[in-house]
Amino acid sequence: MEKRKSGLCSRILPPISVISLLLILLLPSCSPVVRMGESTGIAGYSYSLGTLHVLYKAGIMDTWDATLAALKEANLSITESGHGQSSGRIIAKRADETLVTVSLDYKSHKETEVSIRVGYVGERDASVKIAEAIRRILFNG
């Protein structure tokens, strides 16, 4: 009589188990976009790989001006800045020399995506503070 081995390695997994296993492995690396209410001025945001991405309900030039004001308000030294009609980038430093990189991308005449990264690895709380300051300046509150 032949003995059958039992266990995960010795049998074929049903397709649903394989899909479930893949989802479990892949989900921690996902960063869902969260949709916000229209009254906040933010259409959505996500945090992925050390960078906070925020979609503001404002044109790129208004968002650019609010971003510069927010960085100055936070006492950051702007070391480099430049923009065109569809994108912009600002590099700043905190007093402790930590780099802050902010990129702006045109999405539509009333939407701009802003990507904020604080430090080499990314500091979520510091990025959120900058994003909130941009929102407050853009929408007066």
Sequence and secondary structure as in RCSB ss.txt:
>XXXX:A:sequence
MEKRKSGLCSRILPPISVISLLLILLLPSCSPVVRMGESTGIAGYSYSLGTLHVLYKAGIMDTWDATLAALKEAN
LSITESGHGQSSGRIIAKRADETLVTVSLDYKSHKETEVSIRVGYVGERDASVKIAEAIRRILFNG
>XXXX:A:secstr
      STTTS   HHHHHHHHHHHHGGG    EE  GGGTEEEEEEETTEEEEEESS HHHHHHHHHHHHHHTT
 EEEEEEE SSEEEEEEE TT  EEEEEEEEEETTEEEEEEEETTTT HHHHHHHHHHHHHHHHT 
